[in-house]
């Protein structure tokens, strides 16, 4: 019974994480304003902190990379946008992979 409950919590977490990544993607695709990058940073920070709690170390790692790249972008490194896009895509792929695994 405990395994089923944990799997259900993990599914819920992944669904919420997927929604956060969709919001990140929309923010990245929008005007790339300071506010949109701040939102990306906040969402990435949330996923970085929570992923490991659910056993999703790779999600935490990719979220940390999104956060770092977004911070670099906000500090003026325009070439960091490629890193933001890459790591958001990686994060999305990892969430989808984990959702498929859990069924």
N, C-alpha and C positions, 0 to 999 in steps of 0.2 A: 504494500500500500504506500509506503513512504516513497519508493522509487517513482510510482505514478504521480504522486503529488509534486515531487521535485521536478519531474519531466513537465508537468503542467505549468509550474512556475517558470521553468526555463523557456517554454513555448511563449508564455506571456511576455517574458523579458525580450525575447527575440522579436516579437511583433512590435513591441514598443521601440526597440532599437532600430528596426527597419523604418518605422515612422520618423525617428530622429534623423536617420541617414537621408531619407527623402527630403526632409527639411533642409539638411545640409546641402544636398544637391541643388535644391531650389535657390538657396542663398548664394551658392557658388555661381550658378547660372544667371543670377540677377545682376544688378549693377555693380556688384563687388564693392559695395560701400563699406566704410568702417563698421557700421552697425551690422551688416550681414556677416562680415568676418568675425565680429565679436560673438554673434550667435553661433556660428560654426565652432568657434573655440569653446564656448560654453557647452554645447551639445557633445563635442568630442571629449571634453573633460568629464562629463557625466558618464559617458560610455567607458572611458578609460578606468574610472574608479569602480564601476559596477560589473564590468565583464568578468573579471577574475572571481568575483563572489559567486557567480553562477557556473564557474568552470570554463569560461570562454577566454582563455588567456590571449588568444590570437586577436579577438575583438578588442581587448584592452590595449594590446600592442599597436594595432592599426589606428585606434582612436588617439593614442599618444602621438603617433606620427602626424595625424591630421592636426592635432592641437599645436604641435611644434611648427608645422609648415604654415598654419594660419597666423601664428604669432610672428613668424618671420615676415610674412606678407604684410601684416599690419605695421611692422617696424620699417617698412620701406623696401624690402627685397621683392621686387616685382616678379622675379623668376621663381619665387616660391609658389606661385599659383599652380604651376605644373605639379608640384608635390602635393598640394592640397587636393587637386583633382584626382591624382593617382591614388592617394591613400583613402579618399572617400570611396572611390571605386573598389579598392581592395576591401574596405570595410563592408560595403554592400555585398560583395561576393562572399565574404566570410559568413555574414549573417544568413544569406540565402543557403549556403552550404550547411550550416548548422540547423536551419529550419528543415531542410530536406532530411538530414540525419535523424532528427527527432520525429519527423513525420507529422 
